[in-house]
Amino acid sequence: MTDSKVFNLNKPEQNDPLQEVLREGTRKMLSAAIEAEVTSFIHHHGGLKTAEGRSAVVRNGYLPGRSIQTGLGDIEVKVPKVRDRSGSGIKFNSSLIPPYLKRTRSIEEFLPWLYLRGVSTGDFTETLKHLLGTDAPGLSPATISRLKQDWEQDYQNWTRRDLSGKRYAYVWADGIYSTVRMDDRLCLLVIIGSDETGRKELLALSDGYRESEASWTEVLMDLKQRGLKGAPKLAIGDGALGFWKAVTQCWPDTDQQHC
């Protein structure tokens, strides 16, 4: 089938579940980092008071929403506003989203893949380094640790979601090599399912080895452990994948279509 290659990051498809996860994950990650950035900024100026003894540097709503162009399409972001009531001229400008930024190569090339890697492994260390910089200027170690914990919790929730009662007529599988290479052979193992109405859903996203039966078996067994009882009618993927031996073992009644 010609629509089995649903992972093209350069030309996002509107209904591609992997693209939707990437786009929403990127937006949430940027929003959380910007919120942490402005919180740290206000805390840094916490000692500055007005004549009445109130905090001089305070939040003051948000700037109008902006659209940042990335390889995933446009991502909407909102940057907080800060008010200086002391008249000292203190202003907040996000180092992540500068005032006139329309397109950023670093976000386009790195953040989607780093988010994927973080989701697939639960380790957002590399993501934070590329997103916030090596020294993360403006953010305390405690703030960075909290961001990491929040994203790791999102990952845990996603990997534990209940699949009981779900049925998929078809599944597509692929092993994706990212532009952020930690290991020459390690890739992201992706499975997308489609129910009988044609609705697609991202089922699995995990680090592993594309040609490894063991890696793919682990992915399929995890789907079963989370409640996916019925085997799909058809599995579609690259003929070179170790996926096929895993399918034969875990879903022996599933038809196979090699692309």
N, C-alpha and C positions, 0 to 999 in steps of 0.2 A: 504493500500500500504506500502511496506517495506521501501521506501525511504522517508517517512514522517519525520523521525528523522534526520533532516539535520543540527542539531545544536551541534554535538559532538565536543567539543573543543580539546579533547585529540587526535582525529584522523581526522585532517582536510581533507575535500574533495576538490578537485581541483576546482570544479565549484560551490561550496557552496557560495551563495552571502553573507551570514552572515560572513563567514570566510574571504571573500575578503574585506569586510568593516572593519573588525577587523584588518586584516594584514596591510592594507593601512593606517588605522587610527593610528595604533601603530607606523608605520614607520614615518608618518608625525609628530606625537606628539614627538617622540624621536628627530627627525631632528630639529624641532623648539626649543626644550629645549636645545639641544647642541649648536645651533647657538646663542641663548640667553646667554648661559654660556660663549662662547668665546668672545662675544661682551662685557660682563661685565668684563671679564679678561683683555681685552685690555684697557677698560676705566679705570680700577683700576691702570694700569701702564701708563696712559696717560701723567703723569708729567715727565716721563723719556725721555730725548732727546739725540740725537746724537750730535757730535761736530758741525754739520752743522745746528742744531736747529730743525731737523725733529723728528717726533715720532720714538722712538726706537723700541717699541713693535708693530708689525703690522701683519696683516694676510698674509699668504703665501700659498694660495691654500688649497688643501685637501690631507689627507693621502689616500692611496688606499682604495677603498670600502671594507667593512668587512661584513661578514654574522654572525648575532647573532641568535643562536638557541633558539626558544621559543616554547611554546605549540601550536602556530599557524603555525609552520614551520619556515623556515629561513627568517629573515628580514634583508634587506640590509641597512647599515648605512654608512655615510661618516663623518669622524671627521675632522674639520678644522685644519690646521697647523698654527703655529705662529712663526714669526722670530724675534729674538732679535738682533737689529743692534748695540746695545751698547757694546756687548761682556760681559754682566753681567751674562750670563748663564740662563736667564729666560726661562722657558719652560711651555707650556700649556699641561696638561693632563686632559681630561674630567673626572669628578667624576661620570658621568652617564655611560660612556662606557670606563672603564679602558683599558690600552693598550693591555692586553692579555686576555680580556674577550671573551669567546666563548659562554658561556651559563650562564644565570642568572635566578635563581629561582624567584627572586622578579618580574622581568619582565614577566616571564612565568605565574606566578600565579595571579599577581595583575593587571598589566597594561591592558591586554585585557578586563577584566571585568570592570575596572575603566573607560576605554575609552567608553565601552558600556553604563555604567551608566551616564557618562558625556553627551554622545550623546542623551540618552533617557530623560534626565532631564534638560540639559543645564547648569548643575552645575559641574564644573571641580575642585572644591576645594579639594575633596578627592583624585582625580587623581594627582594633583600637589603635595599634601603632600606625597604620596607614591612614586611618580616619583623623586621629588627633595629633599625629606627629610623634616622634620618638620620645620626646620629653613632655608631650601633652601640655603645652603652655596654657596657663589659666585654669587648669583643673588640678585639684589636689589628688594625691594617691587614694584617699578614701572615696572621692567621687568616682574616680576611674574604676575602683574596685566595685562600687555599687552598680555602675553601668554594666560591668561584666557580669555581675550576679543576676541582674535583671534579664539580660539577654540569654544567659545560661538557663534561667527558669523558663523562658519562652521556649527554648529548645527542648527542655524536659517535657513540658506540656504537649508539644507537638509530637514528640516521639512516643508518647504514652496514650494518644487519643484512641478511643474505642472504635474498632472497625466491625464489631458484631452487627449483623443485620445488613451489612453492605454486600452488594453483588455487582460484579463487573463482567461485562460480556467480553471485553478486550483489554489487554494491557500492552503498553509499549515499554521497552527497556533500552537503556543506553548507558554507556560509561563515558563521562565527559571530562576531558582534560582541560583544566583552567589555565588562564594566563598567569595565575599565582601558583607556581610550582614549588611544592615542598618536597616532593619525591618524584623522580622521573617516571615511575610507573604508577603511582597512586593517582586515582581519579575519583570523581563523584559518580556513584551508582544511582541512577534515577529510574523509578518506575512510575508511570502514569496509567491510571485506569479509566475506562469509559463504561458507563452503565448502558442499559438497553435503550435509553432515550438519547444517547450521544453526549451526555454531560461528562466532562473530563475532570479528574481530580488527581492531584499529586499524592501518591501513596507512600513512596519511600525515597529517601535521600540520605545516602550514607557514603562515607569514605570506604574505598576498597580497590581491588585490582580487577580491571576490566576482563581479563582472560581467566580469572580464577573462579572455579566452580565453588570453592569454599566461601568466597566473598559473597557471591550471589545466593548461595544456599542460606547463609546467615540472614540476608535481607528477606528472603521469602519466608523463612521460619519465623522471623519477627512479625511479619504480617499475620501469620497464622496465630501466633501467641496473643496478638491484639484483637483476635476475634474474627478474622477473615476466614470463614469456613469453606465457602464455595469456591472452587477453582474457576478461573475465567475460561471461556470457550476457546479463545484464541490468544496466543502470545506473539508479539511482533518485535523484531529487533535485528541487529546486525548479526550476520552468520558467524562472525569470529568471536562472539561473546562467550565467556564461560557460563553465561546465563542459561544456555540450553541444557546443559547437564543438570543444573539445579532445577529447572522446570521438570525434566523427566523424573527427577527424584521426588519433588514436592507436589507437582501437579501432573501426574502421569496421564490424565485424561484430557489435558489441554492440547489443542492443535497448535502447531508451530509454523510461523511464517517468517522465513529469513529474508532480510532485505539486502 
